[in-house]
Amino acid sequence: DGKEKLRGLLTAGDPNGEVTTAWQAKEAVRELYCLADPTTASDLIDALSQDMQYENNPVEVRSLGRTLSRWKAEIIAWHESHVTNATAEGINNLIKRVKRVAFGFRSFNNYRIRSLLYAGHPNWDLLSTITIP
C-alpha cells in the first residue's frame, strides 16, 4: 500500500525521474545488506557500482556508485562478520556533544562527571569525590 502510494507520488512529482532513480539506487543498496553470502554481495557491489555510474544517471546516483566501489572491502567485511563500529561512533558523538556544551571545562574530573551524567549512566559514587570551589 505504501509503496504504491510512493510510486504514484514519484510519478506525479518527478517528471525527469531523477528522484525515482535515486530512490531505486537506495533500495538496491538496502537489498545488498540482506544478502548472507559475501561472494554474492561482492558480485552485486561490482554490478551496482558499474550500473550506478552510467552517464545518464543523476549525479547523486553516480556518486553513490563510486562510494560503493571505494567501500567494497568494508561492506564485504560486514557481510563476513556482521560487526560494525556503531558503538564506538556513538560514544565519540556523545563525547563531542559534551565537549560542545562544556563551556571551557579545564578540569578532567569535571569533564568526566559531565560526560557520565550526559550519557545517563553516572557512577553516583563519584559524587563524594567532587569538591566545589
GUFIVO-592614 format. One line per field, with one value per atom (N, C-alpha, C, O): residue number from 1; residue in one letter; atom name; z, y, x. Coordinates in steps of 0.05 Angstrom, whole numbers, plus 5000, padded with zeros to 4 digits. Layout:
<rs>
num <- NUM_...
residu <- A_...
atome <- CA_...
Z <- Z_...
Y <- Y_...
X <- X_...
</rs>
This chain:
<rs>
num <- 1_1_1_1_2_2_2_2_3_3_3_3_4_4_4_4_5_5_5_5_6_6_6_6_7_7_7_7_8_8_8_8_9_9_9_9_10_10_10_10_11_11_11_11_12_12_12_12_13_13_13_13_14_14_14_14_15_15_15_15_16_16_16_16_17_17_17_17_18_18_18_18_19_19_19_19_20_20_20_20_21_21_21_21_22_22_22_22_23_23_23_23_24_24_24_24_25_25_25_25_26_26_26_26_27_27_27_27_28_28_28_28_29_29_29_29_30_30_30_30_31_31_31_31_32_32_32_32_33_33_33_33_34_34_34_34_35_35_35_35_36_36_36_36_37_37_37_37_38_38_38_38_39_39_39_39_40_40_40_40_41_41_41_41_42_42_42_42_43_43_43_43_44_44_44_44_45_45_45_45_46_46_46_46_47_47_47_47_48_48_48_48_49_49_49_49_50_50_50_50_51_51_51_51_52_52_52_52_53_53_53_53_54_54_54_54_55_55_55_55_56_56_56_56_57_57_57_57_58_58_58_58_59_59_59_59_60_60_60_60_61_61_61_61_62_62_62_62_63_63_63_63_64_64_64_64_65_65_65_65_66_66_66_66_67_67_67_67_68_68_68_68_69_69_69_69_70_70_70_70_71_71_71_71_72_72_72_72_73_73_73_73_74_74_74_74_75_75_75_75_76_76_76_76_77_77_77_77_78_78_78_78_79_79_79_79_80_80_80_80_81_81_81_81_82_82_82_82_83_83_83_83_84_84_84_84_85_85_85_85_86_86_86_86_87_87_87_87_88_88_88_88_89_89_89_89_90_90_90_90_91_91_91_91_92_92_92_92_93_93_93_93_94_94_94_94_95_95_95_95_96_96_96_96_97_97_97_97_98_98_98_98_99_99_99_99_100_100_100_100_101_101_101_101_102_102_102_102_103_103_103_103_104_104_104_104_105_105_105_105_106_106_106_106_107_107_107_107_108_108_108_108_109_109_109_109_110_110_110_110_111_111_111_111_112_112_112_112_113_113_113_113_114_114_114_114_115_115_115_115_116_116_116_116_117_117_117_117_118_118_118_118_119_119_119_119_120_120_120_120_121_121_121_121_122_122_122_122_123_123_123_123_124_124_124_124_125_125_125_125_126_126_126_126_127_127_127_127_128_128_128_128_129_129_129_129_130_130_130_130_131_131_131_131_132_132_132_132_133_133_133_133
residu <- D_D_D_D_G_G_G_G_K_K_K_K_E_E_E_E_K_K_K_K_L_L_L_L_R_R_R_R_G_G_G_G_L_L_L_L_L_L_L_L_T_T_T_T_A_A_A_A_G_G_G_G_D_D_D_D_P_P_P_P_N_N_N_N_G_G_G_G_E_E_E_E_V_V_V_V_T_T_T_T_T_T_T_T_A_A_A_A_W_W_W_W_Q_Q_Q_Q_A_A_A_A_K_K_K_K_E_E_E_E_A_A_A_A_V_V_V_V_R_R_R_R_E_E_E_E_L_L_L_L_Y_Y_Y_Y_C_C_C_C_L_L_L_L_A_A_A_A_D_D_D_D_P_P_P_P_T_T_T_T_T_T_T_T_A_A_A_A_S_S_S_S_D_D_D_D_L_L_L_L_I_I_I_I_D_D_D_D_A_A_A_A_L_L_L_L_S_S_S_S_Q_Q_Q_Q_D_D_D_D_M_M_M_M_Q_Q_Q_Q_Y_Y_Y_Y_E_E_E_E_N_N_N_N_N_N_N_N_P_P_P_P_V_V_V_V_E_E_E_E_V_V_V_V_R_R_R_R_S_S_S_S_L_L_L_L_G_G_G_G_R_R_R_R_T_T_T_T_L_L_L_L_S_S_S_S_R_R_R_R_W_W_W_W_K_K_K_K_A_A_A_A_E_E_E_E_I_I_I_I_I_I_I_I_A_A_A_A_W_W_W_W_H_H_H_H_E_E_E_E_S_S_S_S_H_H_H_H_V_V_V_V_T_T_T_T_N_N_N_N_A_A_A_A_T_T_T_T_A_A_A_A_E_E_E_E_G_G_G_G_I_I_I_I_N_N_N_N_N_N_N_N_L_L_L_L_I_I_I_I_K_K_K_K_R_R_R_R_V_V_V_V_K_K_K_K_R_R_R_R_V_V_V_V_A_A_A_A_F_F_F_F_G_G_G_G_F_F_F_F_R_R_R_R_S_S_S_S_F_F_F_F_N_N_N_N_N_N_N_N_Y_Y_Y_Y_R_R_R_R_I_I_I_I_R_R_R_R_S_S_S_S_L_L_L_L_L_L_L_L_Y_Y_Y_Y_A_A_A_A_G_G_G_G_H_H_H_H_P_P_P_P_N_N_N_N_W_W_W_W_D_D_D_D_L_L_L_L_L_L_L_L_S_S_S_S_T_T_T_T_I_I_I_I_T_T_T_T_I_I_I_I_P_P_P_P
atome <- N_CA_C_O_N_CA_C_O_N_CA_C_O_N_CA_C_O_N_CA_C_O_N_CA_C_O_N_CA_C_O_N_CA_C_O_N_CA_C_O_N_CA_C_O_N_CA_C_O_N_CA_C_O_N_CA_C_O_N_CA_C_O_N_CA_C_O_N_CA_C_O_N_CA_C_O_N_CA_C_O_N_CA_C_O_N_CA_C_O_N_CA_C_O_N_CA_C_O_N_CA_C_O_N_CA_C_O_N_CA_C_O_N_CA_C_O_N_CA_C_O_N_CA_C_O_N_CA_C_O_N_CA_C_O_N_CA_C_O_N_CA_C_O_N_CA_C_O_N_CA_C_O_N_CA_C_O_N_CA_C_O_N_CA_C_O_N_CA_C_O_N_CA_C_O_N_CA_C_O_N_CA_C_O_N_CA_C_O_N_CA_C_O_N_CA_C_O_N_CA_C_O_N_CA_C_O_N_CA_C_O_N_CA_C_O_N_CA_C_O_N_CA_C_O_N_CA_C_O_N_CA_C_O_N_CA_C_O_N_CA_C_O_N_CA_C_O_N_CA_C_O_N_CA_C_O_N_CA_C_O_N_CA_C_O_N_CA_C_O_N_CA_C_O_N_CA_C_O_N_CA_C_O_N_CA_C_O_N_CA_C_O_N_CA_C_O_N_CA_C_O_N_CA_C_O_N_CA_C_O_N_CA_C_O_N_CA_C_O_N_CA_C_O_N_CA_C_O_N_CA_C_O_N_CA_C_O_N_CA_C_O_N_CA_C_O_N_CA_C_O_N_CA_C_O_N_CA_C_O_N_CA_C_O_N_CA_C_O_N_CA_C_O_N_CA_C_O_N_CA_C_O_N_CA_C_O_N_CA_C_O_N_CA_C_O_N_CA_C_O_N_CA_C_O_N_CA_C_O_N_CA_C_O_N_CA_C_O_N_CA_C_O_N_CA_C_O_N_CA_C_O_N_CA_C_O_N_CA_C_O_N_CA_C_O_N_CA_C_O_N_CA_C_O_N_CA_C_O_N_CA_C_O_N_CA_C_O_N_CA_C_O_N_CA_C_O_N_CA_C_O_N_CA_C_O_N_CA_C_O_N_CA_C_O_N_CA_C_O_N_CA_C_O_N_CA_C_O_N_CA_C_O_N_CA_C_O_N_CA_C_O_N_CA_C_O_N_CA_C_O_N_CA_C_O_N_CA_C_O_N_CA_C_O_N_CA_C_O_N_CA_C_O_N_CA_C_O_N_CA_C_O_N_CA_C_O_N_CA_C_O_N_CA_C_O_N_CA_C_O_N_CA_C_O_N_CA_C_O_N_CA_C_O_N_CA_C_O
Z <- 5000_5000_5000_4984_5018_5020_4996_4986_4985_4962_4937_4921_4935_4912_4914_4894_4938_4942_4935_4922_4944_4938_4908_4897_4894_4865_4851_4832_4861_4849_4853_4834_4877_4882_4866_4856_4863_4847_4818_4805_4808_4780_4776_4756_4796_4793_4797_4784_4815_4823_4814_4822_4797_4789_4758_4748_4743_4714_4700_4679_4710_4697_4708_4697_4729_4740_4757_4764_4764_4779_4808_4818_4820_4848_4848_4866_4829_4827_4824_4837_4806_4802_4828_4835_4842_4868_4888_4903_4890_4908_4902_4920_4876_4868_4874_4882_4871_4878_4908_4917_4924_4953_4961_4978_4948_4954_4946_4960_4924_4916_4937_4942_4948_4969_4994_5006_5001_5024_5019_5038_4996_4989_4991_4998_4985_4987_5015_5019_5036_5063_5072_5094_5055_5061_5053_5060_5037_5027_5049_5065_5050_5070_5060_5077_5035_5024_5015_4999_5026_5019_4989_4978_4977_4949_4932_4913_4938_4923_4927_4909_4952_4958_4942_4931_4940_4924_4895_4883_4884_4856_4852_4832_4871_4869_4871_4857_4889_4892_4865_4856_4853_4827_4806_4792_4805_4785_4791_4773_4817_4824_4819_4808_4828_4825_4795_4788_4779_4750_4738_4723_4745_4735_4744_4729_4769_4780_4768_4769_4757_4746_4717_4704_4705_4678_4676_4694_4653_4649_4651_4658_4644_4644_4671_4674_4692_4719_4731_4724_4751_4765_4779_4786_4784_4796_4823_4830_4839_4865_4863_4879_4843_4839_4829_4838_4812_4803_4826_4828_4844_4868_4886_4897_4889_4905_4893_4908_4867_4854_4859_4864_4858_4865_4894_4900_4912_4940_4945_4961_4933_4936_4927_4940_4905_4895_4915_4919_4926_4945_4971_4983_4980_5006_5003_5022_4981_4976_4998_5008_5004_5024_5051_5064_5059_5085_5085_5105_5063_5061_5062_5075_5047_5048_5076_5085_5090_5117_5135_5152_5131_5146_5140_5158_5115_5107_5119_5124_5124_5136_5166_5177_5179_5208_5221_5244_5207_5217_5242_5261_5242_5264_5253_5231_5268_5259_5282_5304_5275_5295_5307_5316_5305_5314_5343_5350_5361_5389_5393_5408_5381_5383_5372_5384_5349_5337_5355_5358_5368_5387_5411_5419_5421_5444_5436_5450_5412_5402_5399_5406_5388_5385_5411_5414_5431_5458_5469_5480_5467_5478_5465_5478_5438_5424_5432_5434_5437_5446_5473_5478_5491_5518_5516_5530_5499_5496_5486_5494_5467_5457_5478_5477_5497_5518_5544_5564_5544_5568_5576_5599_5557_5563_5576_5595_5564_5572_5598_5611_5604_5628_5624_5603_5645_5645_5662_5660_5680_5699_5686_5679_5684_5673_5690_5679_5716_5733_5727_5725_5724_5717_5689_5686_5671_5644_5645_5632_5660_5663_5676_5666_5697_5710_5691_5690_5677_5658_5636_5628_5627_5606_5617_5603_5641_5653_5657_5652_5667_5671_5644_5642_5624_5598_5585_5571_5590_5579_5593_5582_5616_5630_5646_5656_5649_5665_5686_5685_5703_5722_5744_5751_5753_5776_5800_5804_5815_5836_5858_5875_5860_5880_5875_5893_5850_5844_5857_5860_5865_5877_5902_5908_5917_5941_5935_5952_5910_5903_5893_5888_5889_5878_5900_5921_5894_5913_5898_5876_5911_5898_5909_5933_5890_5898_5911_5919
Y <- 4976_5000_5025_5043_5026_5049_5052_5074_5029_5030_5040_5055_5032_5041_5071_5085_5081_5109_5125_5145_5114_5127_5128_5148_5105_5104_5125_5138_5127_5147_5175_5191_5181_5208_5214_5236_5194_5198_5202_5219_5188_5192_5220_5233_5229_5255_5278_5299_5275_5298_5296_5313_5277_5273_5269_5247_5291_5288_5277_5264_5283_5273_5246_5234_5237_5211_5210_5188_5233_5233_5224_5208_5233_5224_5194_5180_5185_5157_5140_5119_5149_5134_5133_5113_5156_5157_5138_5124_5138_5120_5091_5075_5084_5057_5049_5026_5067_5061_5056_5038_5073_5069_5042_5028_5034_5009_4985_4965_4989_4968_4964_4942_4986_4984_4971_4955_4978_4965_4934_4919_4926_4898_4884_4861_4899_4888_4877_4857_4891_4883_4860_4850_4852_4828_4802_4781_4804_4780_4768_4782_4742_4727_4720_4717_4716_4706_4730_4746_4732_4753_4753_4775_4730_4729_4740_4756_4733_4745_4775_4790_4784_4812_4826_4848_4814_4826_4829_4850_4808_4810_4831_4846_4834_4854_4882_4900_4886_4912_4920_4943_4901_4907_4915_4935_4900_4906_4933_4949_4937_4962_4986_5006_4985_5008_5014_5038_4994_4999_5011_5030_4999_5009_5038_5054_5043_5070_5092_5115_5085_5105_5112_5126_5101_5108_5138_5151_5149_5178_5190_5213_5174_5185_5185_5196_5174_5174_5202_5216_5209_5235_5234_5213_5258_5260_5246_5234_5247_5234_5204_5191_5193_5163_5155_5135_5171_5165_5167_5150_5186_5189_5164_5154_5155_5131_5107_5090_5105_5083_5083_5062_5107_5109_5103_5090_5111_5105_5075_5065_5062_5033_5019_5001_5029_5017_5021_5003_5046_5052_5036_5029_5032_5019_4989_4977_4977_4949_4931_4914_4935_4917_4919_4899_4943_4946_4934_4922_4937_4925_4894_4881_4883_4854_4845_4824_4861_4854_4852_4834_4870_4869_4843_4830_4835_4810_4786_4765_4787_4765_4763_4742_4786_4786_4797_4790_4813_4826_4843_4844_4856_4873_4901_4904_4921_4949_4964_4954_4989_5006_5026_5047_5019_5037_5045_5068_5027_5033_5054_5074_5050_5069_5097_5117_5097_5122_5136_5161_5121_5133_5145_5167_5132_5143_5168_5188_5168_5191_5215_5237_5209_5230_5242_5266_5225_5234_5252_5273_5244_5259_5287_5307_5287_5312_5331_5355_5320_5336_5348_5371_5332_5342_5364_5384_5360_5380_5406_5428_5405_5429_5445_5470_5431_5446_5449_5458_5442_5442_5471_5475_5489_5517_5520_5535_5507_5510_5496_5506_5474_5459_5454_5446_5458_5452_5429_5417_5422_5400_5374_5371_5355_5329_5316_5303_5318_5306_5318_5303_5344_5356_5347_5341_5345_5336_5307_5300_5290_5262_5260_5245_5275_5274_5284_5272_5305_5316_5295_5292_5281_5261_5238_5229_5229_5207_5215_5200_5240_5249_5252_5245_5262_5266_5239_5237_5219_5192_5178_5159_5188_5176_5151_5137_5146_5123_5132_5122_5150_5160_5140_5123_5142_5127_5146_5163_5142_5161_5161_5180_5141_5141_5164_5172_5174_5196_5222_5240_5224_5249_5257_5280_5237_5243_5254_5266_5250_5260_5288_5300_5299_5326_5347_5346_5366_5388_5413_5419_5429_5454_5476_5480_5490_5512_5535_5554
X <- 5016_5000_5017_5013_5037_5054_5072_5078_5082_5099_5084_5095_5059_5043_5038_5040_5033_5029_5054_5053_5077_5103_5108_5116_5103_5107_5089_5097_5064_5046_5056_5055_5065_5076_5101_5104_5118_5142_5135_5147_5116_5107_5096_5102_5080_5068_5087_5085_5106_5123_5152_5168_5158_5186_5187_5191_5182_5179_5204_5201_5227_5252_5261_5280_5249_5256_5281_5290_5292_5317_5313_5329_5291_5286_5280_5288_5265_5258_5283_5286_5301_5327_5343_5354_5344_5359_5346_5360_5319_5305_5311_5315_5310_5315_5344_5349_5363_5391_5393_5407_5379_5380_5368_5379_5347_5334_5352_5353_5367_5386_5408_5416_5417_5438_5427_5440_5402_5389_5387_5393_5380_5378_5405_5407_5426_5453_5459_5472_5449_5453_5436_5439_5417_5400_5414_5405_5435_5448_5465_5478_5465_5481_5509_5527_5512_5537_5555_5547_5580_5598_5605_5609_5607_5614_5592_5598_5568_5545_5544_5538_5549_5549_5570_5566_5594_5616_5608_5613_5596_5587_5566_5567_5548_5527_5538_5529_5558_5571_5584_5581_5598_5610_5589_5593_5568_5547_5533_5528_5526_5513_5530_5521_5555_5573_5577_5578_5578_5581_5556_5557_5533_5507_5501_5491_5508_5502_5519_5511_5542_5560_5554_5570_5533_5526_5522_5511_5530_5529_5501_5498_5480_5453_5440_5418_5453_5443_5447_5466_5431_5435_5462_5473_5473_5500_5501_5522_5479_5479_5481_5495_5469_5470_5498_5508_5510_5537_5556_5575_5552_5569_5565_5585_5541_5536_5550_5561_5550_5564_5594_5606_5606_5635_5640_5660_5622_5625_5623_5639_5605_5603_5629_5638_5640_5665_5688_5703_5689_5711_5708_5728_5683_5679_5673_5663_5679_5673_5685_5671_5710_5723_5709_5706_5702_5689_5661_5652_5646_5620_5622_5606_5641_5645_5653_5645_5669_5677_5652_5651_5633_5609_5594_5583_5593_5579_5593_5579_5618_5633_5629_5629_5628_5628_5602_5596_5587_5563_5569_5553_5592_5600_5605_5617_5596_5600_5614_5618_5622_5635_5615_5622_5589_5568_5571_5566_5579_5581_5603_5599_5626_5648_5640_5646_5626_5617_5597_5598_5580_5561_5574_5566_5594_5609_5624_5624_5637_5651_5632_5638_5608_5588_5580_5577_5576_5568_5590_5584_5615_5637_5639_5644_5635_5636_5613_5617_5590_5567_5573_5567_5584_5590_5611_5609_5631_5652_5641_5650_5621_5609_5594_5594_5582_5567_5583_5572_5608_5625_5633_5641_5632_5638_5666_5669_5685_5713_5722_5740_5709_5719_5749_5758_5764_5792_5799_5821_5781_5786_5776_5753_5794_5787_5765_5746_5766_5745_5718_5698_5716_5691_5681_5657_5699_5693_5683_5663_5696_5688_5660_5644_5656_5629_5608_5586_5613_5594_5588_5564_5608_5604_5587_5569_5593_5577_5548_5530_5544_5517_5502_5478_5516_5503_5497_5476_5513_5508_5485_5474_5478_5455_5463_5446_5489_5498_5519_5541_5511_5531_5538_5522_5562_5571_5568_5585_5546_5540_5560_5561_5578_5599_5619_5633_5620_5638_5629_5646_5604_5595_5610_5614_5618_5633_5661_5674_5671_5697_5696_5717_5673_5670_5674_5662_5692_5695_5687_5697_5670_5661_5679_5681_5691_5710_5696_5708
</rs>
